[in-house]
């Protein structure tokens, strides 16, 4: 089991985080956000666990994850792709795009390394 591949892009006050699960069994570790957000399941299928309760979803599907809920994703098929989508805030909560306390130091390094240098 391994982590998914991440690509993050920010355009016109919208943040999109692409999660590519190359193999069934790949995961996005449990984490939470200080804002509600949606995750577009573009291809494949995932098991989403929120506060310990799991449910399976098949693409195409738009999931809504409520703020402050610990959630993780498990790919059920090879080449599953999800996109977390949310607005970039201005003012209170600017730092909540990726809650630094949601990730281990190793995950933070991986996330920073995955930021694109350009929006190509």
N, C-alpha and C positions, 0 to 999 in steps of 0.2 A: 504494500500500500504506500502511495506517495502523494505529495501535495500536487495541486493543479498548477498549471502554468498561468501566470498573470500578466496582463497588459493593461495599463491605465492611461486614459486620455481625458483631458479637460478642454472643452470647447464651449464658448458662449455660455458660461456659468452652469454647464452640465458636466458632471463627472460620470464616466462609464468605465467600469472595471470588467474586463473580459477574463473569464475563468475557463481555461481549456483543460478538461479532464481527458488526457490521452488514453487512459486505460480504465476499464471498470474497476472500481475499488479505490481510485484516486479520491482524495478528500480536500475540502477546505475546512481547516480546523475551526472549532467552536469559537465564536467571538460575538460581540454585540456592538451596537451603534447607539448614539444619543439622538437619533432621528429615525423616523419611518423611512423605508426605502422599498423599491421594487427590484425584483430580479427576473429578467426575461430569460426563460429557458428556451434557447434557440434551436438546439438539436440534442437528441439523446434523451436520457432520463436520469433523475436524481432522487435520492432519499434525503429529505430535509428534516432535520431534528431541531425542534424549538423547545427549549426548556424541558428536554427529555422525552418529548412526544414526537414520534416519527410518522411521516407520510410520504408516499411515492408520487412523483409527477412525471409526465411524459410530454415532450415538446410537441407542438408549441404551447407554452403556458407562461403566464405572468403571475409570479408570486409576490405577495406583499408581506414584508417582514416588519413587525411592529418594533418601535424603538425599545431599547433596554432589554430585549429578549436574546438570550444566548442561542445562537443557531449555528449549525454546521451542515455541510452538504457532502454527500457521498455519491459518486457516479455509479450508475447501475449498468451503463453501456460504455464501450470505447467511444472516443471522440464526442463526448458530451460537452456542449458549450453553453455557458450561462453568462449573462451580463447584468451586473448590479448597476443601477442607474439612479442618480439623485442630483439635486441641485447643489451648487456650490454656494455656501452661505456667505453673507456679508454682515458682520456685526457679531451678536451673540452666537456662539457655536461655530465660529469659523474653523476652529481646530477639530471639529467633529467629523470631517470627511473620512479620516481613518483615525479612530480612537487609539492613541499610542499605547494605552493600557490593555488593549485587546490582544496584543501580539507579544510573543517572546522576542528577545533581542535578535535571535537568528531570523525570525520572520520579518522583523523590521528591516534588517539588512536586505533580505530578499525582495521586499516590497519596494524599497528605495531603488534597488538595482533594476527593477522592472519598469520604472517610469520611462516613458519614451523621451528621447531628446528632441524630437520633432513630432508634429501631428500628421505624419504621412500616412 
